Amino acid sequence: MPRYDEEGRKIEAPAHAVGADLSDLSVDELQDRIVMLRDEISRVEAVIAGKSGSIAAAESFFKT
């Protein structure tokens, strides 16, 4: 059953939820999910790298 927000807009289910039951998914759907999760990991790693660079720059600035 679809869910709706307070303004009547349909709330879409997330593409993946950690711990979700995977038994009903086909092999193709599971492979698609792996690709999606790898892309998300890359995105998160890029944000971490950006933040790490900012932290290193700040530490360098305040050490001198």
ZIJOVEN-V109036 format. One record per residue. N is the residue number from 1. SS is DSSP state (hx for helix, st for strand, lp for the rest). OMEGA is omega in radians with two decimals (999 if undefined). NEAR is the number of other C-alpha atoms within 8 Angstrom. Layout:
n->[N & N]
ss->[SS & SS]
omega->[OMEGA & OMEGA]
near->[NEAR & NEAR]
This chain:
n->[1 & 2 & 3 & 4 & 5 & 6 & 7 & 8 & 9 & 10 & 11 & 12 & 13 & 14 & 15 & 16 & 17 & 18 & 19 & 20 & 21 & 22 & 23 & 24 & 25 & 26 & 27 & 28 & 29 & 30 & 31 & 32 & 33 & 34 & 35 & 36 & 37 & 38 & 39 & 40 & 41 & 42 & 43 & 44 & 45 & 46 & 47 & 48 & 49 & 50 & 51 & 52 & 53 & 54 & 55 & 56 & 57 & 58 & 59 & 60 & 61 & 62 & 63 & 64]
ss->[lp & lp & st & st & lp & lp & lp & lp & lp & st & st & lp & lp & lp & lp & lp & lp & lp & lp & lp & lp & lp & lp & lp & lp & lp & hx & hx & hx & hx & hx & hx & hx & hx & hx & hx & hx & hx & hx & hx & hx & hx & hx & hx & hx & hx & hx & hx & hx & hx & hx & hx & hx & hx & hx & hx & hx & hx & hx & hx & hx & hx & hx & lp]
omega->[-3.12 & 3.07 & -3.11 & 3.09 & -3.06 & 3.11 & 3.07 & 3.11 & -3.14 & 3.10 & 3.14 & 3.07 & 3.10 & -3.14 & 3.13 & 3.03 & 3.13 & 3.12 & -3.13 & 3.09 & -3.11 & -3.00 & -3.11 & -3.10 & 3.09 & 3.10 & 3.11 & 3.12 & 3.12 & 3.10 & 3.07 & 3.13 & 3.10 & 3.11 & -3.14 & -3.12 & 3.08 & 3.08 & 3.13 & 3.10 & 3.11 & 3.13 & 3.14 & 3.12 & 3.10 & 3.10 & 3.11 & 3.14 & 3.11 & 3.14 & 3.12 & 3.09 & 3.12 & 3.13 & 3.13 & 3.13 & 3.13 & 3.12 & 3.13 & -3.12 & -3.05 & 3.10 & -3.09 & 999]
near->[2 & 6 & 7 & 9 & 8 & 5 & 5 & 6 & 7 & 8 & 8 & 6 & 4 & 5 & 4 & 6 & 6 & 4 & 4 & 6 & 5 & 6 & 4 & 5 & 7 & 6 & 6 & 6 & 8 & 10 & 8 & 8 & 9 & 8 & 8 & 8 & 8 & 8 & 8 & 8 & 8 & 8 & 8 & 8 & 8 & 8 & 8 & 8 & 8 & 8 & 8 & 8 & 8 & 8 & 8 & 8 & 8 & 8 & 8 & 8 & 7 & 6 & 5 & 4]
